[in-house]
């Protein structure tokens, strides 16, 4: 039996219109690791026209098991390497790169003008800081965050919740990274896909999680 669609399937010309609409949108991504780098390529393939990418780290060999980088990019700034990879998908995508740690002091200057923020950092402290900074300094900008994506538990436990106001949260909310709960590309990419798709839905006017 066919699975019913939540929304009508767009005709080909409507699909082109949706991609054109997304082409005028700007998404900020804080953290270009497993979540951010994978969400970024999904957004570019979906038609997002501009990304503001921020991360202070370099590509390391240990990143290659789950992040959208390649061996010959080890040692490069993650923002620079990710921009190169995204432009191989779509050479027209615009990327603004900031190789720096984001805090409440530089947040608004870097992300002013974005249509939506994707939080993709590791630290719980930094996650809370980013949500607070965006809510206070860029009121009205939707935030898609994530918590709980480690381990080998079922990917069906990773869901998207509309927590409050302009905040959406992806993950199972409990599985923190540890020796017993390592990161696997399969589960990380599911969470990244949730973040990217929720961002697309919000920007197209479908905020329901």
N, C-alpha and C positions, 0 to 999 in steps of 0.2 A: 504494500500500500504506500503510495507517495507520501512523503513527509510534508505537511502543510508549511508554507512560508509565513513568517511573521508579517512580512510586507510583500506586496506584489513584486514579482520579478520584473525589473525594468526591460523595456524593449531595447534593441541595440542602440538606437539614437538617444534614448534616455540614459543609457549607460555612459555614452560619450559625454553627455551633459553633466553627469555626476563627476566624472573624472575631470572635466573642465572646471567644475566648481571647486574640487579639491586642489586643483592646480593653483588656485589663488590663496590657499591656506598656508600658514606658517605654524610649525610645531616645534617647540623647544624640547630637547632631550637632555636631561642631566644624568650623566653616566653612560659611557659607551662600551660597557661590558656585555655580559650575556644577555641581559634584558634589552639594553639600549641599542646595541649594534644590530641585533636581530629584529627588533621592532622597526628600526630605521629602514632596513631593506624592504620590509613588508609595506611600509608607508610609501616609499618611493614607487614600488610596483603598483600601488593603488592609485597613484597620481598626485600625491602631495608635492607641491611645487617648491617649498622651501623648508629647510631644517636648520635650527640653531643648535649646534652640538657642543656640549661642554663636558670635559673630562681632563683631569690632571695627570693621568697615568700614561705609560708607554705600553706597547704590545709586548707581551712576554710569551714564552713557549707554553707556559701553563694555561694560557688563555685559549689556545687553539682547539681545545676539546669541546668548546661550547660557544665561542664568540666568532663574529663574522670577520675574521682576519686570516691571513695566510702566512706561511713560514717565512717567506721573504720580506715580511713586514715587521718581523721582530725587531724591537728597538725604536720603531717609529712612534710618534705620538698617536694615541688611539683616534683622536679626532681627525688627524690628517689621513691616517690609513683608512678610516671608515669613509671619509669623503671620496677618496680615490675609488673605493669599491662601489660606492653608490653611483658614482658617475659612470662606471662601466655598465650599470644597469640602465641609467637614463642620463645622458650627458647634459640634459637641460636643467637638471635639478640644481637648485641653489643651496649652498651650504655655508653658514657662518660658523667659524671654528673658534673655540675658546679653550686653550689648553691651560686651565686654571681650576682651582678648587672654588666651588660656588658657595657663598655664604650670604647671610642677610645683608651684607654691606655692598656686594656687587650684583646681587640678583636682578634688581629692577633694571639696572643699566644694560645688562646683557640680554635680558629676555623681554624688554619692552617691545610691544607690537606683536607678540605671538598670539595665536588664536587658541592654543591649548598647550599644556605642559605635561610631558611624560616624565615621571620620577623613576629612575632606574639605578639607584645607588645601593650600596650594601649596608651601610650603617643605619641602625634604627634612629640614632640621634640626628643624622643628616636627613633622613626621610622626614622626620617631624619638623626639622628646621625649614626644609624646602616647602612643605605644605603650608607652614605658617607664613613664610616669606611671600609665597605666591598669593595666598589669601589676603594678606594685609597690603602688599605693595602693588599687586595687579588684580584688584577685586573684579570678579566676574569671569576671570579666565579659568576654564575647566582644568582640573588636575586628575590625571590617571596615575595611580600609584600601585605598588605591589608589595606583598608580604607573604612569605610562606610558599617556596617553590623548590626546596631542596629535597633530596632523598629519592627513593624509588617507589614511593607510594603511587596510587592510581592518579592519573592525570584528571580523572573525573572529579577529584577533590578540588581542583583549581577552578574557581569560578570568579565572576565579576560581580561586585556588590556596589550599589550606589549608597555610600555611607551617609552623606549629608550634603546639602547645598551643591557646591561645585566639585565635590570630591568623590571619585570612584576608586575602588580598591580591588586588585586582582590577586588571587592566590588562595591557599588554604588557611592562611593566617596563623599557622602553628609550626610548620616544619622549618626550623632554622638550620643553617649550615653547621654541620659537626662531623666528627669521624663516622658516626652512625648514619648521618644524612648528608652524603656528598652531593655535589651538583652534577647532574646529567644533562647533556644537551637536549635530549628529548623532552624533559620536564621544563627546563628553562625556556625552550622555544615555545612550548604551549603557553606559558605565562606571557612571553613576549607577544605572541599572537593575540592573546586576550587584550593586552594593552593597546596594540596597534588597532585592533578591530573596534574596541570601545572608542578610541580616539576618532576613527572614521565615522562611526555611528553618531557620536556627539556632533561632529562638524557638519553632518548631513541632516541634523535635526531629529535624531532618534536617540534621546538620552536614556531610554530605559535600559537597565542592565540585563 
